[in-house]
Amino acid sequence: ATQVSRSVQKDIQRAAAAIQAADAVLVVAGAGLGIDSGLPDYRGTNGFWNDYPPARKLGVKYSELATPKWYEDDPALAWGFAAHLSNLYANIVPHEGFHLLRRMCDAKQASFIFTSNVDGEFQKAGFDHERIYEAHGTVFLWQCIDPKTCRKKDSWPAGDLPEVEPDSFRATGPLPTCKHCGRMARLNVSLFGDLKFVEKATKIQRHRFLQFLKSKEVARGRLVILELGCGVSEHSLRLELDSSRGETTAWRCVSGEWKMPGGIAAENVTLIRVNPAECTVPEGHIGIPVGALQFMRMLKNPLHL
């Protein structure tokens, strides 16, 4: 862990005090949270290419490969990449920070996880699956490649992955099929520019999330929003403040996927942004320039985790 300045140590103490005083905690988690578990950092093109050499050969960035068009234009390439991600996430072991975070959440009257990650780490770490909203889906569910013409707009637990040729990273043999209509299946993950993502599972999760936001602990109590590893890309769940709404909180995601419902008093909400590179926050909130694992370890003693 990197050494932190005295001012950061003071901000850690402020963060611990805010969490202790909170009636509810909302964890907003981005890709940076998984890096301490050993997941590759895809923010820079080189990071992606080092992890996935075929993309270097094709000269495509992560945002260009993680699109639905490849399932139709080059299914063997698409499923080779899908199998790579699925195996990567299936084998990942959540780092200690997840377990400290779970203990922190369990100590609260109300808590919820809102994440853009599709890796299933929260479930692996023992979080209640009914208190998780995976806004971009998960690799552990599949769906039809063409839900509009399929008999059912459905998602289902992932099956056996296709074999992948180790040199080309292309899928070989029969590719997964839709269990309803027999067309090709795909991951139930919201890809870049994706108009065919089936929202069946995420709608159920979103409904539970909205119920959490209506709970008395959130609506009338003190809420801490703990944002972990959310970058500044246009697809991020990173929060920004809409000051035009005056007395209410008016937090919203950079991606436009969510905004705080009205009626929650601004003075009852504290944002704690944990990000080693981009942790600036509006006045009165707390930015911590370290990684999520180091942050949770620094909370261990003050919060008795």
N, C-alpha and C positions, 0 to 999 in steps of 0.2 A: 504494500500500500504506500502511496505517496504521502510525504509529510504535508500537513496542512498548516496554514497561517493561523495566527491568533484570532483574526477576524472570522475565518471560516469556523474555528472551534466555537466562537460565540454564536455564529449562525446555527451550528449544530445544536447548541443548547436552546436557542430560540425555537428550532424545529421540534425538539423533544418536548418542550413546554407546550407548544401548540397542539401536538399530538395527544399529550396527556390530558389537556383540557377539552379536547374535541368529543362531541357526542357521536360523530360519524366520520369515517375515513373513506374517501374515494381514491383508489389507486388508478392512475392513468399511465399505462405502460407501453413503451415503444421498443424498437429493435435493440437499443442500447442496453436494455436490461439483460438480454441473453448473451452478450459478449463475454461476461465473466463466467458463463457456463462453457465457454469454448466455441460458441457459434461464430462463424466468420462475420466480419464487418463488411457489408455490401455497400456502404455509403460511397466509397471511392471505387472507381472502375477497376483499379488494380487489385483491390481486395476481393472483388467478385471474380476477376479473371484468375487470380491465384488459386481460389477455391474450385473454380469450374472452368478448366482449360478450354473446352469446346467453344465457350463464348468468346475467348480471345481469338480463336481461329476465325470465328464468324464476324468478329469485330463488333459485337453487340453488348450493350450495357444491361445490367439487371432489369432495369425498367423496360427495356426493349424485348428481353427474352420472356419476362413474366407477363405475357399478354395472351389473350385467348386465341389469337390468329394462328399460333403455331400448332395448336391441336388440329386445325383444319389444313394448314399449309404443309406441315411436316410432323405428322403424329408421332413418329419414332423419336424425333428430337424432343418434342413436347413431353412425352412420357419418360424419356431418359432423364430430363431435368426434374420432372415431378417425382420420379423414383429417387433421384439424388436427394432432393429436399426431404422427402418422406423418411428415408433411411437416416438422414442427418438428425432429424427431429425425434425419431423413434429412439435413437441411441443416446440422446443428450441426457445428462444428469443435472438437474437444477442445482445451482450453487447455493451456498449457505444463506445468502441474502433472501432467497425465496422463503426459507423456513423461518427466518427472523421476521420477515414481513407477515407471514401467516400468523405467527404468535401475536404480533402487534394487532392485526385485524381481529383475531379471535377475542382479544381483550376489550374490544369496542362493542357498544350496543348495536351498531349498524356499520357495515362495511361492504364495499363492492369493488370488483376489478373490471376496468374498462381498458381493453387492449387491442392494438392493431396486429399483435403477434399471432401467427398461425401455427405455433410449434407445440402447443399443449403443455408447456412447462408448468403453468399454474395448477392444472389438474394433477400432474405428476408429483408436485410438491405438496399435495393434500388439501388444496383449497376446495371449498364447497363449490361444486360445478353449477349450482343454482345461483351463485353470486359472482358469475363471470360472464362478461359480454365480450365475445370475440368479434369485433366489428368487421373484420375482413375474412371471417370464416376460419377453417382449420384443415390441415392436410389429412386429418384423421377421419374426414367425411368425404365421400365422392358424390357426384351428381352426373346427370346426362349432359352431353356436349351441346344438345339442342333442346332445352326445356320447353320451348314454345310449341314444338311439334310432338313432344313426348306425352304419353298418356297422363303422367303425373309430374308435377313440379316438386321434386322430392330430393332429399339427400339421405345417404345411408352410410353406415360404418364402412371404412375402407376395407378392401379385400386384399388378395395377394398381388403384390407389385410385379410388373413384368421383369424379365431378365434384362440386364443392361450390358452391352458390349463394352468391356473396360477401356479400350483404346479410343473409341469414338464417343462413348457415353450415350449411344443411341439405344433405345429399347428394341429388343428382338423378340420374335415369336408373337403370339396373340396378345393384343392390347386389351386392357380392361373394358368391359361393356356395361351399358346401362341395364340395371336389373328389371326395368319396366318395358323398354322398347327394343333393346338389343343393339342400339347405336353405340358408338364409343362413349366411354365415361371420361370424366376429368376430375381433378381435385375440386372440392367445394371451397375454393379460395377466391376472393374478389381480386382479380388481376387488374393490371393497368388498362384502362379503357374497356372495362368488362361490362357488357350489357346482358350477359347470359348467366350471371351468378345467381344461384337459387338461394333465396333468403329465408327459407323455411326455418332453419335452426337459429339463425341470427335474430329473426323476428321474435322468437320465444325468449331468447336471452334479452333482447331490447325491452320487451314488456316487463321482465323482472327488474331491469335496470331502472325503468321509469317508476316502478312501484317503490324502489329504494329511494329515488329522488323525492317521492311524495311522502315518505315516512316522516313521522314527527321529529325524529332525530335530525333529519336534514332540513325539513321545512321550518322548524322552530328552534333547532339546536345549533351547536357550533360544528361547522364542517371543515375538515382539512382535506384539500386535494393534494395528493402526493404524486407528482409527475416524475416518472423514472425513465430516463433514456429516450425521450421523444425529441427527434431532430427537428430541423427547420424546413424540411421539404414540404411541398404543397399537399402531400398525401398524409402528413403527420397528424396525430391526435393532439399534438402540442397545443396548449391553451393560450388564448389571447383575450384581452379585456376590451369589450365594446363599451366605451365610456358614454356613448350617446344615450344609454338607458338610465342614467342617473343613479337612483338609490339602490336599484337591484344589482345582482352580481354580474349578469351579462357576460359570463365566460362562454367562449365558444372555441371549437377546434379550428386550427388553421385549415384543415381539409374541408371544413363545412359539414362534417358528418354529425355533429352534435352541438347543441348549445344549452346552457343552463336554463331550466324553466323559470319563468318570472315568479316574483313574490319571495325570493330568498334574499334576505337583507345582506348587503355587501359587507357590512362590518362583522358578520358571522362566518365569513369564508376566508380561509388562509390558504394560499397556494405555496407549496414547497416544491421548487423545481430542482431536480437533481440531474446534472448533466456536466460532464467534465469540460465540454467545449462551449456550450451555449446555454448559460444559466441566468441571463438577465431576466429580471421580473419587474412588474409594476411596483411603485412605491408602497411600502407596508407589507410586502410579501417577502418570501425567503428564497434566495438562489444559492445552491450549494455546488461548487465546481469540482465534484468528484464523481466516480462511478457508483452505480447502485449498490454493489457489494460492499465497498468501503463505507458508504453512507450508512447502510444497515448495521454494519459492525460497530460504527461509532455511536449508534443509538442503543446498542445492546445493554450497556450499563445504565444509562439514564432512564431507560424504559423497562429495565429488569426483564429483558428478553432472554 
